[in-house]
Amino acid sequence: MSTQLKHGETLARIESLLGDEAASLLEHQSRTIPKEKLHLPGPDFVDRVWALSDRPTPVLRSLQALFNHGRLAGTGYLSILPVDQGVEHSAGASFAPNPDYFDPENIVRLAIEGGCNAVASTFGVLGAVARKYAHKIPFIVKINHNELLTYPNKYDQILFGTVEQARDMGAVAVGATVYFGSEESTRQITEIAEAFAYAHELGMATILWCYLRNPKFKTPEGDMHTAADLTGQANHLGVTMQADLIKQKLPERNGGYLVLGHESPYGKTNKKVYEELTSDHPIDLVRYQVANCYMGRCGLINSGGESKGKSDLQEAVRTAVINKRGGGMGLISGRKAFQRPMAEGVELLHAIQDVYLAKEITVA
């Protein structure tokens, strides 16, 4: 079977999975921020973008290690398996659908067999199997978590270990979450900015989960935790903290500043954000997230979201198409992959990667 035919079959499968949205997502041409203004992913991304920055040489090596592994090696795109849910959402809630993943070795095996660029997980998971796997797939250690065992639940990200521990187990990068918009955000920003600066000193790359968290963001007009303007600003703050990669939820709406500022002043924005720099199209909303990552100088990886069962494959491929066509750098998808038999998880991860390997799917 020819490579061209394989490519054609891959595109046909992607179109089938997208269903009624196929034409809208695959043929959309952005009229907001031109793709020519973006620093787009590519095989030379580290040389073209990060080599011009203040990042120490060992950090460039660590970034290149991420880009050079798995099925997407050499493309400039990333497919990362994140499994920190055992802490974040409880091990029972996370692993009961497939108890095999109580064993951390299976998490790393899924990332390897799934062709991922890296595996992102906890000190406990990666530390338990470090000597067997740290040289076989890049490790990203998530250094803080929301433990959710405090009663009543308290939504805060706290450190679970040190940057030195991540370095000593062979990690090429550390990851962390900041809940922007929360009462604890000032401490978290300060804490993680210091941790990221130290990680760079030690030669590791940094990835920031730039999540919004405030109960008042849930409004009658919609949940503004996924508004493009607010998540875009969270991205901008994350890059300012010297994250090398930004993880962000896929935007589902816009106008967060406008809705939250309707009754009392909140933040600042500009009408051009809504009239010229964005539209209602999901690709244009992701494009605005990318623009806030210094026009793509810091890569945007969107999260895969929770597992919903039968629709997971379609949703994962849809998110990948939107991210790629918006100018993003890849997907970091966990629950959709590990809350099912390993063979099915591998198939889902490969389907995500196929979107980034398909040359027919271009930046809008």
N, C-alpha and C positions, 0 to 999 in steps of 0.2 A: 504494500500500500504506500503511495507516495506521500511525502511530507505535506504537499499542497492539499491532497485529499484529506489528510488528517486535520489540517488547519480548518478546512471547509466543514468537516464533520463537527469539530469543536465549536465553531461559530453557530452551526445549526442547532446544536444542543443548547448553547447559551440562549439563542433566540427562543427555543422551545420553553426553557425554564422561565424566561421573562414574560412569556405569554402575551397578554394584551398590551403590556408596557414596552414590548420589544422595540417597536418603531420609535416611540417617544424617547427611550433611553439610548438607543444605538444611533439614532439619526440626529439627535438634538445638536444644534450649533449655538454656542453661547454668544450672546450679544452684550454681556456685562463686562467682565474684565478679560481682555484678550489673552489667549494662551501664550502669545508671544512675549507677554510681560512676566511670565512665570519662570522660575527656575525648576524645570521639569526633571523627573527621575530619568536616569540613564546610566549606562555602564560606567561613565566617567564622573558620576555625581560627586564622589569624595574629592577627586582632583579638581573638578570644576567649581565646587562650592565650598566645602569645608576646609580644603587645603589653604584657602585664602583667609581663614578666620584665625582666631587666637588659640584654637584647640591645640594642645600639645601633640607632638608626633605620635606617641603611643595611642592617643585617642583616635587618630586617623586610622591607625592599624586596626583598632577594635571595630570601628565603623565598617571598614572594608571587610573584616571577617564576617560581619552580619550580612553584607551584600553578596558575599562570595559563597554562601552555603545554600544547599537545598535545590529544589527544582527551579527557583527563580534566580539562581546564581548568575551574576553577570548582566542582569537586566536593569538593576537600579530599583527594583521593586522588592517589597518584603511581605512575607507571609509568616506570621508569628503565632505560636500556640501559647495563650496565657491561661494558667490554671492557678489562680490565687483564691478561688471561690471557697476552698475548704476553710479558710479563715474568714473571708468577707461575708459569706452567706451560710455558713455552717457546713461541716463535712457531710452531715446527713442529707441536707437539702441538695448538696452538690453531687454527691457520689452515690446516693441511693439508687438513682436510675441505672447506674452501672457500677456495682461495688468493686470491680477490678481496679478502679482508679483510687481506692483508698491506698493502694500500693503505689508509691511515687515512681517506681521504675516504669510502670505502664504509661504514666504521663509523658516521660521522656521518650519512651518507645513510640508513642503515638506521634510525637513531633518528628522523630527521625523517619518513621515509615510514611508519615504524611508529607515528607519532602519540605518541611518548614525551614526557614532561614535560622530560626532560633526558638528556644522554649523559655517562657517567662513564668517564674513561679516563686515560691516562698523560700526562705532560708531552710526550713525543714525539708521540703520536697527535694530541692536541688542539693542540699548538703548531704542528704541520706545516700545519694548515688553519685556524688561528685567524682570520685576517683574512677568510676567505671565509664562515665559519659561526658565529663567536661571537655575532653579533647575530641569528642565525636560530634558534638553539636554545640553552637554557642549558647551559653547560659546568660539569661537576664534575671537578676535577683530583684524581686520586689521587696523594698526595704521597709515599707510602712503599710498598714492595713486598718480597716474598720472592723473591730473584732466582734461586735454585735452580741456579746454575751452579758454585757452590763445590763442591769434591769432597773428601771426601764431602759430600753435601748438608747444609746447615745451615739450620734453620728459624728465620729471624729476619726481621723487618720493618725495613728501613732507608730513610732519606730519600733520594729521588732528585732533589730540587730544593727550592726555597724557596717560601714562601707568597707572596712578592712576585712571583715568576714567574707563579704562578697568577692573581694579580690583574692583572698586565700583559697576559696573553693574553685578558682579558675574562671570566674564570670568575665565576660567581655563588656557587660553593661549592667547598670542598675536602673530600676524603675521605681517610681513613686507616684502617689496620688495627692493632689491638692483639691480640697472642696472649696472652690472659689464661690464667694457669696455667703459662706457659712460664718458663724460667730468665731470659729476656730481658724479661719483662713489666714489671719495675720501670722499666727504662730507657725502654721504649716508652711507658708511661703518662706518665712525666715529659715526654718529648720531644713527644708528640702533644698533651698538655694545653697546653703552651707554644705549640705551633703553632696550636692552635684558638683560644687567647686572642688571638693576633696576627691570625688570620684575621678574628675578630670586630671587632678594632680597624680593620681595613681594609674592613669592610662585607660580608664573605662569610659565608655559612652554612657549617655543619660537619656532616659525616656520618661516623659511626664504624662500621667493620666490627668488631663485638664478637665475635671468634672465640676459641674455646678451642683450646689446643694443648699437649698433653702426652702422650707415649706411654703413660703409666700410666693415662690416661683410657680406653684401650681394654682392656676387661675381659672375662672369660668371660661375664658377665651382659649384655654389650652395649657399644656404643661410647658412652661418656658425654659425648663432644663434642657430642652433640645431646640431652642430658638437659635437661628444662624447668627444673629447679631451678638447675642450674649456668649454663645460658645466660641464665636470668633474672637471676642475680647479675651476670653479665658485662654485661648491659644496664644494670643499676643503676649499675655502676661507670662505664659509658660516659656516662650522663646526668650523673653527677657530674663528669665531665671537660668538661661543657658542650657535648656534642654536641647538635645541633638535631634530628637524625634518627639512628636506630639501625638498622643492617643486621644481621640475625641469621638463622642457619639455622633452618629449620622444625624444631621439636622432634619427635623420634621416640620418646622414652621419658621416664621420670622417675626420681627416686631416685638421682641421681648422688652426692649427699652421703652417702647411706646405703650405697651400694656401696663407694665409695672409703674410707669411714670404718669399714668392717667389720673390717679387720685392724689398722689404726692410726688414731688421731684425724685427722680432716680437716675443717676448716671448722666451721661451725655452722648448724643448721637447726632447724625446729620441726615437730612431728608434724602440726600443723594445715595445713602446706603440702600434705601428701599426703592428709589426711582431709577437709579442707574447701575449700581454695583451688584444688585441681586434681582432675581425674579422669583416666581413661585416654583420654578422647575427645580427638582432636587439636585441636579448637577450644578446649577448656578448657586444654590445654597452651599454646597460643598466647596465650590470655587471661592466663595467668600471666606470660608474657614481656611483654605489654603493661602489666600491673600494675607490673612492675619498671621500666618506663619512666615512672615517676611517674604511674601510672594513665592513661597515654596523653598526658600533657602533652608528651612527646617522642615523635614518631611512630615506630612500628615498621614497617620494611619488611623482609619476608622475602626471602631469596635464592632464585633459581630452581633452583639446583643444576646438576650436570653434564648434558650431553646423553647420552641413552641410545638415541636413534634414534626408532623409530616411536611410542613411548609419550610423547614429549616434550610434545605438545599436551595430552594428558590430564593429565599430571603438572603442567603449568604451570597449567591451569585449576583443578585440585584444590588446589594451593597457594594460589592467589588466593582461592578460596572460603573456605578455612580462615583465611587472614589477615584477610579482610574480616569474616567472621562472628565472629572472635575479638576484633575491635576494632582491628585493625592499619590501617596507612595505605597499604599498597600493596606492589608487588613490584618487585624489582630483578633482572631476569633477562637473562643474556647468552648463554651457550654454547648454550642451547636455540634461540636466535634466529639467531646469526651462523654456526653451524656447519652451515648449509644454504643453498640458494639464497635470494636476497633476498626474492623474492615469498613464499616459505614462511615466512621469518622475520617478515615484515610480518604475515602471517596469524596467526602465533602471538602476536605482541605485541598485535594487535587482540583476539584471543580472551581474553587476560589482562585487557585494559581493559574488555571487555564485561561481565566479572564485576562490576567496580566501577560500571559504568553501569547495571546491571540493578537497578532499584528493588525488584524482588521479592526480591532477596537481601539480607537485613537482618542486623544485628548480633544474635548469639544472646543 
